[in-house]
Amino acid sequence: MGFLRMTGEATTRRYPRLKAPKSAVVAWKTSERREISRVTTIALGGLFIQTKSPPKAGSTIQMLIVTPRGHLRVRASVRSVVAGEGMGVAIVAMEPEDRGKLERWLKQLAEREETAKTGS
C-alpha cells in the first residue's frame, strides 16, 4: 500500500521522498557509458538523478551511491525521463547490508528535515 502524493499529477509511492543533501552524488553506468551525477531526491525505493542526457525509460543501470555511511551498490531501472534535467530510477536490487545503510541514512535525513521544519 502506498502514499498518494500530489505533484501536478497523482503518483503512488511506497516510500516517502526526501530532498537529498547537496553533497549527494551517484556514479552510474549503462552498457554504453558511465557518469557521475547529483541526486536531487531520494527514497528507499528510488531517486531522481540530474543528468543532461539520461538513458531511455526502461533501461537498467548500475549505481554506486555515495553516502556518509559508505558506498551503496545498487541496480536500478529508469522509470521516468525529464529531457535535459534527469531521470527517476527505481531500485530493483541491493545487498541487505547496503539496504540497512540506506535506511539509516534516510532516517537521519528525515530527522534533519523535520528539525528544519520545526526549528528545534
Biopython code that builds the backbone (N, CA, C, O; Angstrom):
import numpy as np
from Bio.PDB.StructureBuilder import StructureBuilder

atoms = [
    (1, "MET", "N", (0.847, -1.178, 0.000)),
    (1, "MET", "CA", (0.000, 0.000, 0.000)),
    (1, "MET", "C", (0.893, 1.242, 0.000)),
    (1, "MET", "O", (1.841, 1.306, 0.782)),
    (2, "GLY", "N", (0.622, 2.208, -0.838)),
    (2, "GLY", "CA", (1.492, 3.371, -0.952)),
    (2, "GLY", "C", (0.833, 4.654, -0.500)),
    (2, "GLY", "O", (-0.332, 4.678, -0.103)),
    (3, "PHE", "N", (1.596, 5.701, -0.569)),
    (3, "PHE", "CA", (1.118, 7.037, -0.238)),
    (3, "PHE", "C", (0.685, 7.715, -1.524)),
    (3, "PHE", "O", (1.287, 7.493, -2.575)),
    (4, "LEU", "N", (-0.339, 8.532, -1.455)),
    (4, "LEU", "CA", (-0.769, 9.293, -2.626)),
    (4, "LEU", "C", (-0.236, 10.706, -2.455)),
    (4, "LEU", "O", (-0.565, 11.389, -1.485)),
    (5, "ARG", "N", (0.574, 11.131, -3.384)),
    (5, "ARG", "CA", (1.155, 12.471, -3.324)),
    (5, "ARG", "C", (0.689, 13.257, -4.536)),
    (5, "ARG", "O", (0.536, 12.706, -5.626)),
    (6, "MET", "N", (0.468, 14.538, -4.340)),
    (6, "MET", "CA", (0.059, 15.377, -5.461)),
    (6, "MET", "C", (1.226, 16.295, -5.831)),
    (6, "MET", "O", (1.611, 17.174, -5.060)),
    (7, "THR", "N", (1.764, 16.078, -6.992)),
    (7, "THR", "CA", (2.837, 16.925, -7.504)),
    (7, "THR", "C", (2.518, 17.270, -8.951)),
    (7, "THR", "O", (3.331, 17.056, -9.850)),
    (8, "GLY", "N", (1.325, 17.806, -9.160)),
    (8, "GLY", "CA", (0.903, 18.095, -10.511)),
    (8, "GLY", "C", (0.125, 16.918, -11.086)),
    (8, "GLY", "O", (-0.759, 17.102, -11.924)),
    (9, "GLU", "N", (0.452, 15.710, -10.639)),
    (9, "GLU", "CA", (-0.279, 14.526, -11.058)),
    (9, "GLU", "C", (-0.227, 13.520, -9.911)),
    (9, "GLU", "O", (0.674, 13.584, -9.074)),
    (10, "ALA", "N", (-1.165, 12.612, -9.863)),
    (10, "ALA", "CA", (-1.217, 11.631, -8.791)),
    (10, "ALA", "C", (-0.154, 10.562, -9.020)),
    (10, "ALA", "O", (-0.042, 10.004, -10.112)),
    (11, "THR", "N", (0.618, 10.287, -7.981)),
    (11, "THR", "CA", (1.655, 9.271, -8.044)),
    (11, "THR", "C", (1.600, 8.449, -6.765)),
    (11, "THR", "O", (1.543, 9.005, -5.669)),
    (12, "THR", "N", (1.618, 7.149, -6.899)),
    (12, "THR", "CA", (1.626, 6.292, -5.731)),
    (12, "THR", "C", (3.069, 5.929, -5.414)),
    (12, "THR", "O", (3.799, 5.435, -6.273)),
    (13, "ARG", "N", (3.467, 6.177, -4.186)),
    (13, "ARG", "CA", (4.828, 5.879, -3.767)),
    (13, "ARG", "C", (4.801, 4.980, -2.543)),
    (13, "ARG", "O", (4.014, 5.191, -1.621)),
    (14, "ARG", "N", (5.645, 4.003, -2.543)),
    (14, "ARG", "CA", (5.749, 3.101, -1.402)),
    (14, "ARG", "C", (6.524, 3.765, -0.274)),
    (14, "ARG", "O", (6.216, 3.556, 0.900)),
    (15, "TYR", "N", (7.543, 4.575, -0.626)),
    (15, "TYR", "CA", (8.407, 5.220, 0.362)),
    (15, "TYR", "C", (8.408, 6.730, 0.126)),
    (15, "TYR", "O", (8.424, 7.172, -1.023)),
    (16, "PRO", "N", (8.391, 7.522, 1.195)),
    (16, "PRO", "CA", (8.392, 8.984, 1.026)),
    (16, "PRO", "C", (9.725, 9.481, 0.476)),
    (16, "PRO", "O", (10.788, 8.967, 0.826)),
    (17, "ARG", "N", (9.650, 10.483, -0.387)),
    (17, "ARG", "CA", (10.849, 11.104, -0.946)),
    (17, "ARG", "C", (11.412, 12.110, 0.033)),
    (17, "ARG", "O", (10.674, 12.759, 0.774)),
    (18, "LEU", "N", (12.730, 12.233, 0.027)),
    (18, "LEU", "CA", (13.413, 13.245, 0.818)),
    (18, "LEU", "C", (14.312, 14.050, -0.107)),
    (18, "LEU", "O", (14.837, 13.527, -1.090)),
    (19, "LYS", "N", (14.482, 15.317, 0.215)),
    (19, "LYS", "CA", (15.416, 16.136, -0.539)),
    (19, "LYS", "C", (16.820, 15.670, -0.186)),
    (19, "LYS", "O", (17.175, 15.588, 0.990)),
    (20, "ALA", "N", (17.606, 15.369, -1.189)),
    (20, "ALA", "CA", (18.974, 14.889, -0.953)),
    (20, "ALA", "C", (19.875, 16.071, -0.604)),
    (20, "ALA", "O", (19.677, 17.175, -1.111)),
    (21, "PRO", "N", (20.865, 15.842, 0.261)),
    (21, "PRO", "CA", (21.819, 16.922, 0.554)),
    (21, "PRO", "C", (22.606, 17.279, -0.704)),
    (21, "PRO", "O", (22.742, 16.458, -1.610)),
    (22, "LYS", "N", (23.122, 18.504, -0.756)),
    (22, "LYS", "CA", (23.867, 18.956, -1.938)),
    (22, "LYS", "C", (25.066, 18.065, -2.243)),
    (22, "LYS", "O", (25.510, 17.991, -3.389)),
    (23, "SER", "N", (25.590, 17.386, -1.221)),
    (23, "SER", "CA", (26.761, 16.525, -1.391)),
    (23, "SER", "C", (26.419, 15.150, -1.982)),
    (23, "SER", "O", (27.324, 14.380, -2.302)),
    (24, "ALA", "N", (25.125, 14.834, -2.130)),
    (24, "ALA", "CA", (24.721, 13.501, -2.589)),
    (24, "ALA", "C", (25.009, 13.324, -4.074)),
    (24, "ALA", "O", (24.470, 14.040, -4.918)),
    (25, "VAL", "N", (25.867, 12.359, -4.373)),
    (25, "VAL", "CA", (26.195, 12.046, -5.760)),
    (25, "VAL", "C", (26.095, 10.543, -5.984)),
    (25, "VAL", "O", (26.145, 9.744, -5.049)),
    (26, "VAL", "N", (25.952, 10.194, -7.242)),
    (26, "VAL", "CA", (25.872, 8.791, -7.628)),
    (26, "VAL", "C", (26.709, 8.589, -8.886)),
    (26, "VAL", "O", (26.651, 9.376, -9.831)),
    (27, "ALA", "N", (27.485, 7.516, -8.870)),
    (27, "ALA", "CA", (28.181, 7.091, -10.078)),
    (27, "ALA", "C", (27.280, 6.031, -10.700)),
    (27, "ALA", "O", (26.890, 5.080, -10.023)),
    (28, "TRP", "N", (26.947, 6.181, -11.967)),
    (28, "TRP", "CA", (26.054, 5.220, -12.612)),
    (28, "TRP", "C", (26.577, 4.862, -13.993)),
    (28, "TRP", "O", (27.317, 5.612, -14.629)),
    (29, "LYS", "N", (26.150, 3.663, -14.430)),
    (29, "LYS", "CA", (26.587, 3.232, -15.754)),
    (29, "LYS", "C", (25.525, 2.368, -16.411)),
    (29, "LYS", "O", (24.743, 1.676, -15.760)),
    (30, "THR", "N", (25.539, 2.445, -17.727)),
    (30, "THR", "CA", (24.764, 1.547, -18.580)),
    (30, "THR", "C", (25.806, 0.709, -19.314)),
    (30, "THR", "O", (27.001, 0.816, -19.038)),
    (31, "SER", "N", (25.361, -0.107, -20.228)),
    (31, "SER", "CA", (26.335, -0.891, -21.000)),
    (31, "SER", "C", (27.153, 0.005, -21.938)),
    (31, "SER", "O", (28.235, -0.382, -22.379)),
    (32, "GLU", "N", (26.632, 1.208, -22.243)),
    (32, "GLU", "CA", (27.314, 2.103, -23.190)),
    (32, "GLU", "C", (28.154, 3.201, -22.547)),
    (32, "GLU", "O", (29.126, 3.657, -23.149)),
    (33, "ARG", "N", (27.802, 3.638, -21.335)),
    (33, "ARG", "CA", (28.534, 4.783, -20.781)),
    (33, "ARG", "C", (28.515, 4.819, -19.259)),
    (33, "ARG", "O", (27.773, 4.085, -18.607)),
    (34, "ARG", "N", (29.361, 5.701, -18.711)),
    (34, "ARG", "CA", (29.471, 5.914, -17.265)),
    (34, "ARG", "C", (29.351, 7.407, -16.997)),
    (34, "ARG", "O", (29.765, 8.231, -17.813)),
    (35, "GLU", "N", (28.776, 7.750, -15.835)),
    (35, "GLU", "CA", (28.611, 9.159, -15.496)),
    (35, "GLU", "C", (28.539, 9.322, -13.981)),
    (35, "GLU", "O", (28.162, 8.395, -13.264)),
    (36, "ILE", "N", (28.901, 10.493, -13.509)),
    (36, "ILE", "CA", (28.726, 10.857, -12.105)),
    (36, "ILE", "C", (27.749, 12.017, -12.082)),
    (36, "ILE", "O", (27.938, 13.009, -12.786)),
    (37, "SER", "N", (26.696, 11.892, -11.267)),
    (37, "SER", "CA", (25.629, 12.895, -11.263)),
    (37, "SER", "C", (25.204, 13.224, -9.839)),
    (37, "SER", "O", (25.475, 12.475, -8.900)),
    (38, "ARG", "N", (24.537, 14.352, -9.703)),
    (38, "ARG", "CA", (23.984, 14.778, -8.425)),
    (38, "ARG", "C", (22.610, 14.158, -8.242)),
    (38, "ARG", "O", (21.857, 13.993, -9.202)),
    (39, "VAL", "N", (22.288, 13.816, -6.994)),
    (39, "VAL", "CA", (20.983, 13.276, -6.631)),
    (39, "VAL", "C", (20.152, 14.423, -6.070)),
    (39, "VAL", "O", (20.636, 15.157, -5.208)),
    (40, "THR", "N", (18.908, 14.601, -6.533)),
    (40, "THR", "CA", (18.078, 15.688, -6.002)),
    (40, "THR", "C", (17.076, 15.202, -4.963)),
    (40, "THR", "O", (16.871, 15.865, -3.946)),
    (41, "THR", "N", (16.446, 14.049, -5.208)),
    (41, "THR", "CA", (15.549, 13.463, -4.206)),
    (41, "THR", "C", (15.888, 11.987, -4.081)),
    (41, "THR", "O", (16.369, 11.352, -5.020)),
    (42, "ILE", "N", (15.618, 11.459, -2.882)),
    (42, "ILE", "CA", (15.961, 10.061, -2.624)),
    (42, "ILE", "C", (14.930, 9.434, -1.704)),
    (42, "ILE", "O", (14.369, 10.100, -0.834)),
    (43, "ALA", "N", (14.690, 8.158, -1.904)),
    (43, "ALA", "CA", (13.787, 7.376, -1.060)),
    (43, "ALA", "C", (14.324, 5.950, -1.037)),
    (43, "ALA", "O", (15.229, 5.609, -1.799)),
    (44, "LEU", "N", (13.775, 5.135, -0.179)),
    (44, "LEU", "CA", (14.223, 3.749, -0.105)),
    (44, "LEU", "C", (13.946, 3.010, -1.412)),
    (44, "LEU", "O", (14.635, 2.044, -1.741)),
    (45, "GLY", "N", (12.941, 3.462, -2.153)),
    (45, "GLY", "CA", (12.586, 2.796, -3.400)),
    (45, "GLY", "C", (13.231, 3.352, -4.650)),
    (45, "GLY", "O", (13.161, 2.724, -5.706)),
    (46, "GLY", "N", (13.869, 4.533, -4.561)),
    (46, "GLY", "CA", (14.472, 5.106, -5.755)),
    (46, "GLY", "C", (14.974, 6.513, -5.543)),
    (46, "GLY", "O", (14.993, 7.014, -4.419)),
    (47, "LEU", "N", (15.386, 7.160, -6.639)),
    (47, "LEU", "CA", (15.925, 8.506, -6.545)),
    (47, "LEU", "C", (15.781, 9.235, -7.880)),
    (47, "LEU", "O", (15.520, 8.627, -8.918)),
    (48, "PHE", "N", (15.958, 10.558, -7.821)),
    (48, "PHE", "CA", (15.980, 11.357, -9.041)),
    (48, "PHE", "C", (17.404, 11.834, -9.227)),
    (48, "PHE", "O", (17.992, 12.446, -8.336)),
    (49, "ILE", "N", (17.949, 11.547, -10.391)),
    (49, "ILE", "CA", (19.342, 11.846, -10.707)),
    (49, "ILE", "C", (19.397, 12.928, -11.777)),
    (49, "ILE", "O", (18.739, 12.818, -12.811)),
    (50, "GLN", "N", (20.188, 13.981, -11.528)),
    (50, "GLN", "CA", (20.358, 15.043, -12.518)),
    (50, "GLN", "C", (21.343, 14.587, -13.581)),
    (50, "GLN", "O", (22.456, 14.165, -13.266)),
    (51, "THR", "N", (20.938, 14.672, -14.825)),
    (51, "THR", "CA", (21.828, 14.389, -15.950)),
    (51, "THR", "C", (21.233, 15.007, -17.206)),
    (51, "THR", "O", (20.022, 14.952, -17.418)),
    (52, "LYS", "N", (22.074, 15.585, -18.025)),
    (52, "LYS", "CA", (21.607, 16.227, -19.262)),
    (52, "LYS", "C", (21.137, 15.213, -20.298)),
    (52, "LYS", "O", (20.273, 15.514, -21.123)),
    (53, "SER", "N", (21.708, 14.013, -20.253)),
    (53, "SER", "CA", (21.332, 13.018, -21.264)),
    (53, "SER", "C", (21.089, 11.648, -20.605)),
    (53, "SER", "O", (21.945, 10.764, -20.647)),
    (54, "PRO", "N", (19.912, 11.496, -20.001)),
    (54, "PRO", "CA", (19.601, 10.218, -19.347)),
    (54, "PRO", "C", (19.339, 9.106, -20.363)),
    (54, "PRO", "O", (18.946, 9.375, -21.498)),
    (55, "PRO", "N", (19.559, 7.854, -19.947)),
    (55, "PRO", "CA", (19.179, 6.741, -20.822)),
    (55, "PRO", "C", (17.664, 6.674, -20.929)),
    (55, "PRO", "O", (16.960, 7.294, -20.132)),
    (56, "LYS", "N", (17.157, 5.934, -21.898)),
    (56, "LYS", "CA", (15.705, 5.876, -22.094)),
    (56, "LYS", "C", (15.019, 5.118, -20.962)),
    (56, "LYS", "O", (15.621, 4.267, -20.308)),
    (57, "ALA", "N", (13.755, 5.446, -20.749)),
    (57, "ALA", "CA", (12.949, 4.758, -19.739)),
    (57, "ALA", "C", (12.951, 3.270, -20.034)),
    (57, "ALA", "O", (12.867, 2.855, -21.190)),
    (58, "GLY", "N", (13.048, 2.472, -18.984)),
    (58, "GLY", "CA", (13.111, 1.028, -19.131)),
    (58, "GLY", "C", (14.535, 0.487, -19.086)),
    (58, "GLY", "O", (14.737, -0.718, -18.928)),
    (59, "SER", "N", (15.528, 1.371, -19.223)),
    (59, "SER", "CA", (16.929, 0.947, -19.171)),
    (59, "SER", "C", (17.293, 0.496, -17.757)),
    (59, "SER", "O", (16.744, 0.987, -16.770)),
    (60, "THR", "N", (18.223, -0.444, -17.683)),
    (60, "THR", "CA", (18.759, -0.870, -16.388)),
    (60, "THR", "C", (20.104, -0.195, -16.204)),
    (60, "THR", "O", (20.920, -0.158, -17.125)),
    (61, "ILE", "N", (20.335, 0.342, -15.006)),
    (61, "ILE", "CA", (21.618, 0.969, -14.709)),
    (61, "ILE", "C", (22.189, 0.375, -13.422)),
    (61, "ILE", "O", (21.453, -0.083, -12.548)),
    (62, "GLN", "N", (23.510, 0.394, -13.329)),
    (62, "GLN", "CA", (24.224, 0.030, -12.104)),
    (62, "GLN", "C", (24.621, 1.346, -11.451)),
    (62, "GLN", "O", (25.070, 2.269, -12.131)),
    (63, "MET", "N", (24.455, 1.436, -10.114)),
    (63, "MET", "CA", (24.779, 2.685, -9.423)),
    (63, "MET", "C", (25.658, 2.426, -8.215)),
    (63, "MET", "O", (25.605, 1.362, -7.598)),
    (64, "LEU", "N", (26.465, 3.419, -7.894)),
    (64, "LEU", "CA", (27.229, 3.454, -6.673)),
    (64, "LEU", "C", (26.834, 4.768, -6.002)),
    (64, "LEU", "O", (27.262, 5.841, -6.426)),
    (65, "ILE", "N", (26.018, 4.676, -4.957)),
    (65, "ILE", "CA", (25.531, 5.868, -4.262)),
    (65, "ILE", "C", (26.523, 6.203, -3.153)),
    (65, "ILE", "O", (26.864, 5.343, -2.341)),
    (66, "VAL", "N", (26.983, 7.446, -3.119)),
    (66, "VAL", "CA", (27.932, 7.889, -2.106)),
    (66, "VAL", "C", (27.142, 8.462, -0.928)),
    (66, "VAL", "O", (26.383, 9.417, -1.091)),
    (67, "THR", "N", (27.324, 7.875, 0.263)),
    (67, "THR", "CA", (26.645, 8.346, 1.474)),
    (67, "THR", "C", (27.675, 8.539, 2.580)),
    (67, "THR", "O", (28.798, 8.047, 2.470)),
    (68, "PRO", "N", (27.306, 9.249, 3.645)),
    (68, "PRO", "CA", (28.229, 9.383, 4.785)),
    (68, "PRO", "C", (28.539, 8.030, 5.435)),
    (68, "PRO", "O", (29.531, 7.896, 6.153)),
    (69, "ARG", "N", (27.693, 7.033, 5.182)),
    (69, "ARG", "CA", (27.878, 5.702, 5.770)),
    (69, "ARG", "C", (28.615, 4.749, 4.835)),
    (69, "ARG", "O", (28.741, 3.558, 5.121)),
    (70, "GLY", "N", (29.096, 5.279, 3.726)),
    (70, "GLY", "CA", (29.823, 4.449, 2.772)),
    (70, "GLY", "C", (29.121, 4.397, 1.423)),
    (70, "GLY", "O", (28.094, 5.042, 1.216)),
    (71, "HIS", "N", (29.684, 3.631, 0.524)),
    (71, "HIS", "CA", (29.144, 3.482, -0.822)),
    (71, "HIS", "C", (28.121, 2.359, -0.852)),
    (71, "HIS", "O", (28.305, 1.326, -0.208)),
    (72, "LEU", "N", (27.038, 2.563, -1.605)),
    (72, "LEU", "CA", (25.992, 1.560, -1.746)),
    (72, "LEU", "C", (25.933, 1.109, -3.202)),
    (72, "LEU", "O", (25.796, 1.929, -4.110)),
    (73, "ARG", "N", (26.035, -0.181, -3.412)),
    (73, "ARG", "CA", (25.926, -0.730, -4.774)),
    (73, "ARG", "C", (24.472, -1.116, -5.020)),
    (73, "ARG", "O", (23.861, -1.841, -4.235)),
    (74, "VAL", "N", (23.931, -0.610, -6.136)),
    (74, "VAL", "CA", (22.503, -0.763, -6.411)),
    (74, "VAL", "C", (22.286, -1.028, -7.896)),
    (74, "VAL", "O", (23.004, -0.490, -8.738)),
    (75, "ARG", "N", (21.299, -1.855, -8.215)),
    (75, "ARG", "CA", (20.836, -1.994, -9.603)),
    (75, "ARG", "C", (19.484, -1.312, -9.662)),
    (75, "ARG", "O", (18.655, -1.498, -8.772)),
    (76, "ALA", "N", (19.255, -0.529, -10.694)),
    (76, "ALA", "CA", (18.022, 0.246, -10.790)),
    (76, "ALA", "C", (17.476, 0.232, -12.208)),
    (76, "ALA", "O", (18.178, -0.068, -13.174)),
    (77, "SER", "N", (16.195, 0.569, -12.296)),
    (77, "SER", "CA", (15.512, 0.671, -13.580)),
    (77, "SER", "C", (15.087, 2.127, -13.782)),
    (77, "SER", "O", (14.514, 2.743, -12.884)),
    (78, "VAL", "N", (15.369, 2.666, -14.960)),
    (78, "VAL", "CA", (14.950, 4.037, -15.275)),
    (78, "VAL", "C", (13.440, 4.014, -15.487)),
    (78, "VAL", "O", (12.946, 3.353, -16.400)),
    (79, "ARG", "N", (12.706, 4.742, -14.636)),
    (79, "ARG", "CA", (11.246, 4.757, -14.712)),
    (79, "ARG", "C", (10.706, 5.961, -15.461)),
    (79, "ARG", "O", (9.699, 5.870, -16.162)),
    (80, "SER", "N", (11.388, 7.096, -15.305)),
    (80, "SER", "CA", (10.922, 8.300, -15.999)),
    (80, "SER", "C", (12.125, 9.133, -16.409)),
    (80, "SER", "O", (13.179, 9.094, -15.776)),
    (81, "VAL", "N", (11.939, 9.888, -17.485)),
    (81, "VAL", "CA", (12.995, 10.751, -18.001)),
    (81, "VAL", "C", (12.424, 12.146, -18.189)),
    (81, "VAL", "O", (11.356, 12.318, -18.778)),
    (82, "VAL", "N", (13.146, 13.145, -17.681)),
    (82, "VAL", "CA", (12.795, 14.543, -17.916)),
    (82, "VAL", "C", (13.919, 15.091, -18.793)),
    (82, "VAL", "O", (15.037, 15.300, -18.321)),
    (83, "ALA", "N", (13.620, 15.321, -20.065)),
    (83, "ALA", "CA", (14.632, 15.738, -21.041)),
    (83, "ALA", "C", (15.432, 16.935, -20.543)),
    (83, "ALA", "O", (14.864, 17.941, -20.119)),
    (84, "GLY", "N", (16.742, 16.819, -20.599)),
    (84, "GLY", "CA", (17.636, 17.898, -20.196)),
    (84, "GLY", "C", (17.765, 18.085, -18.695)),
    (84, "GLY", "O", (18.568, 18.909, -18.256)),
    (85, "GLU", "N", (16.996, 17.343, -17.885)),
    (85, "GLU", "CA", (17.056, 17.510, -16.431)),
    (85, "GLU", "C", (17.543, 16.278, -15.702)),
    (85, "GLU", "O", (18.393, 16.374, -14.816)),
    (86, "GLY", "N", (17.006, 15.103, -16.069)),
    (86, "GLY", "CA", (17.442, 13.913, -15.369)),
    (86, "GLY", "C", (16.479, 12.758, -15.495)),
    (86, "GLY", "O", (15.663, 12.691, -16.414)),
    (87, "MET", "N", (16.600, 11.836, -14.527)),
    (87, "MET", "CA", (15.803, 10.615, -14.581)),
    (87, "MET", "C", (15.393, 10.161, -13.189)),
    (87, "MET", "O", (16.130, 10.314, -12.215)),
    (88, "GLY", "N", (14.205, 9.603, -13.129)),
    (88, "GLY", "CA", (13.739, 8.953, -11.918)),
    (88, "GLY", "C", (14.028, 7.480, -12.060)),
    (88, "GLY", "O", (13.662, 6.865, -13.062)),
    (89, "VAL", "N", (14.690, 6.900, -11.053)),
    (89, "VAL", "CA", (15.031, 5.488, -11.116)),
    (89, "VAL", "C", (14.453, 4.749, -9.920)),
    (89, "VAL", "O", (14.362, 5.296, -8.821)),
    (90, "ALA", "N", (14.068, 3.512, -10.144)),
    (90, "ALA", "CA", (13.559, 2.643, -9.089)),
    (90, "ALA", "C", (14.637, 1.622, -8.758)),
    (90, "ALA", "O", (15.194, 0.979, -9.649)),
    (91, "ILE", "N", (14.923, 1.481, -7.482)),
    (91, "ILE", "CA", (15.900, 0.485, -7.048)),
    (91, "ILE", "C", (15.267, -0.892, -7.202)),
    (91, "ILE", "O", (14.174, -1.145, -6.695)),
    (92, "VAL", "N", (15.965, -1.779, -7.907)),
    (92, "VAL", "CA", (15.435, -3.132, -8.106)),
    (92, "VAL", "C", (16.235, -4.191, -7.353)),
    (92, "VAL", "O", (15.718, -5.279, -7.097)),
    (93, "ALA", "N", (17.490, -3.897, -6.991)),
    (93, "ALA", "CA", (18.280, -4.863, -6.236)),
    (93, "ALA", "C", (19.419, -4.173, -5.504)),
    (93, "ALA", "O", (20.062, -3.262, -6.026)),
    (94, "MET", "N", (19.657, -4.641, -4.253)),
    (94, "MET", "CA", (20.820, -4.216, -3.485)),
    (94, "MET", "C", (21.052, -5.233, -2.376)),
    (94, "MET", "O", (20.132, -5.946, -1.974)),
    (95, "GLU", "N", (22.261, -5.295, -1.893)),
    (95, "GLU", "CA", (22.594, -6.216, -0.814)),
    (95, "GLU", "C", (21.888, -5.770, 0.476)),
    (95, "GLU", "O", (21.699, -4.572, 0.687)),
    (96, "PRO", "N", (21.501, -6.709, 1.333)),
    (96, "PRO", "CA", (20.840, -6.351, 2.596)),
    (96, "PRO", "C", (21.653, -5.365, 3.444)),
    (96, "PRO", "O", (21.080, -4.482, 4.082)),
    (97, "GLU", "N", (22.975, -5.510, 3.455)),
    (97, "GLU", "CA", (23.824, -4.596, 4.220)),
    (97, "GLU", "C", (23.706, -3.173, 3.674)),
    (97, "GLU", "O", (23.624, -2.214, 4.441)),
    (98, "ASP", "N", (23.698, -3.040, 2.338)),
    (98, "ASP", "CA", (23.561, -1.719, 1.721)),
    (98, "ASP", "C", (22.174, -1.136, 1.993)),
    (98, "ASP", "O", (22.035, 0.067, 2.215)),
    (99, "ARG", "N", (21.154, -1.987, 1.976)),
    (99, "ARG", "CA", (19.800, -1.518, 2.286)),
    (99, "ARG", "C", (19.744, -0.956, 3.709)),
    (99, "ARG", "O", (19.119, 0.076, 3.954)),
    (100, "GLY", "N", (20.393, -1.635, 4.627)),
    (100, "GLY", "CA", (20.450, -1.153, 6.012)),
    (100, "GLY", "C", (21.135, 0.201, 6.106)),
    (100, "GLY", "O", (20.664, 1.089, 6.816)),
    (101, "LYS", "N", (22.253, 0.365, 5.388)),
    (101, "LYS", "CA", (22.961, 1.651, 5.374)),
    (101, "LYS", "C", (22.058, 2.747, 4.815)),
    (101, "LYS", "O", (21.997, 3.851, 5.357)),
    (102, "LEU", "N", (21.347, 2.427, 3.709)),
    (102, "LEU", "CA", (20.454, 3.405, 3.090)),
    (102, "LEU", "C", (19.317, 3.777, 4.037)),
    (102, "LEU", "O", (18.979, 4.954, 4.163)),
    (103, "GLU", "N", (18.726, 2.794, 4.702)),
    (103, "GLU", "CA", (17.641, 3.066, 5.653)),
    (103, "GLU", "C", (18.113, 3.991, 6.773)),
    (103, "GLU", "O", (17.408, 4.932, 7.138)),
    (104, "ARG", "N", (19.300, 3.729, 7.321)),
    (104, "ARG", "CA", (19.823, 4.574, 8.414)),
    (104, "ARG", "C", (20.099, 5.988, 7.923)),
    (104, "ARG", "O", (19.816, 6.956, 8.628)),
    (105, "TRP", "N", (20.655, 6.116, 6.709)),
    (105, "TRP", "CA", (20.947, 7.449, 6.166)),
    (105, "TRP", "C", (19.644, 8.211, 5.911)),
    (105, "TRP", "O", (19.555, 9.400, 6.220)),
    (106, "LEU", "N", (18.645, 7.545, 5.357)),
    (106, "LEU", "CA", (17.360, 8.201, 5.094)),
    (106, "LEU", "C", (16.688, 8.632, 6.397)),
    (106, "LEU", "O", (16.068, 9.695, 6.454)),
    (107, "LYS", "N", (16.806, 7.824, 7.429)),
    (107, "LYS", "CA", (16.240, 8.190, 8.731)),
    (107, "LYS", "C", (16.915, 9.456, 9.251)),
    (107, "LYS", "O", (16.252, 10.350, 9.777)),
    (108, "GLN", "N", (18.222, 9.526, 9.103)),
    (108, "GLN", "CA", (18.975, 10.714, 9.516)),
    (108, "GLN", "C", (18.532, 11.942, 8.710)),
    (108, "GLN", "O", (18.343, 13.019, 9.275)),
    (109, "LEU", "N", (18.366, 11.783, 7.395)),
    (109, "LEU", "CA", (17.921, 12.892, 6.547)),
    (109, "LEU", "C", (16.508, 13.342, 6.929)),
    (109, "LEU", "O", (16.226, 14.540, 6.958)),
    (110, "ALA", "N", (15.623, 12.389, 7.220)),
    (110, "ALA", "CA", (14.245, 12.723, 7.607)),
    (110, "ALA", "C", (14.230, 13.491, 8.920)),
    (110, "ALA", "O", (13.461, 14.439, 9.077)),
    (111, "GLU", "N", (15.076, 13.087, 9.862)),
    (111, "GLU", "CA", (15.153, 13.793, 11.144)),
    (111, "GLU", "C", (15.655, 15.214, 10.948)),
    (111, "GLU", "O", (15.146, 16.143, 11.574)),
    (112, "ARG", "N", (16.650, 15.390, 10.086)),
    (112, "ARG", "CA", (17.167, 16.743, 9.792)),
    (112, "ARG", "C", (16.095, 17.599, 9.133)),
    (112, "ARG", "O", (15.940, 18.776, 9.461)),
    (113, "GLU", "N", (15.348, 16.999, 8.194)),
    (113, "GLU", "CA", (14.285, 17.722, 7.504)),
    (113, "GLU", "C", (13.212, 18.165, 8.497)),
    (113, "GLU", "O", (12.737, 19.299, 8.438)),
    (114, "GLU", "N", (12.834, 17.274, 9.403)),
    (114, "GLU", "CA", (11.822, 17.582, 10.413)),
    (114, "GLU", "C", (12.314, 18.670, 11.361)),
    (114, "GLU", "O", (11.550, 19.564, 11.722)),
    (115, "THR", "N", (13.565, 18.605, 11.764)),
    (115, "THR", "CA", (14.158, 19.613, 12.649)),
    (115, "THR", "C", (14.154, 20.975, 11.960)),
    (115, "THR", "O", (13.872, 21.992, 12.593)),
    (116, "ALA", "N", (14.467, 20.996, 10.667)),
    (116, "ALA", "CA", (14.482, 22.249, 9.909)),
    (116, "ALA", "C", (13.077, 22.856, 9.825)),
    (116, "ALA", "O", (12.925, 24.077, 9.874)),
    (117, "LYS", "N", (12.045, 21.998, 9.699)),
    (117, "LYS", "CA", (10.660, 22.481, 9.614)),
    (117, "LYS", "C", (10.186, 23.048, 10.940)),
    (117, "LYS", "O", (9.517, 24.081, 10.978)),
    (118, "THR", "N", (10.536, 22.367, 12.034)),
    (118, "THR", "CA", (10.028, 22.793, 13.351)),
    (118, "THR", "C", (10.925, 23.816, 14.002)),
    (118, "THR", "O", (10.514, 24.511, 14.931)),
    (119, "GLY", "N", (12.182, 23.915, 13.506)),
    (119, "GLY", "CA", (13.096, 24.895, 14.064)),
    (119, "GLY", "C", (13.660, 24.499, 15.411)),
    (119, "GLY", "O", (14.193, 25.340, 16.134)),
    (120, "SER", "N", (13.548, 23.218, 15.757)),
    (120, "SER", "CA", (14.094, 22.773, 17.046)),
    (120, "SER", "C", (15.306, 21.911, 16.890)),
    (120, "SER", "O", (15.876, 21.461, 17.884)),
]
sb = StructureBuilder()
sb.init_structure("model")
sb.init_model(0)
sb.init_chain("A")
sb.init_seg("    ")
for serial, (resi, resn, name, xyz) in enumerate(atoms, 1):
    if name == "N":
        sb.init_residue(resn, " ", resi, " ")
    sb.init_atom(name, np.array(xyz, "f"), 0.0, 1.0, " ", f" {name:<3s}", serial, name[0])
structure = sb.get_structure()
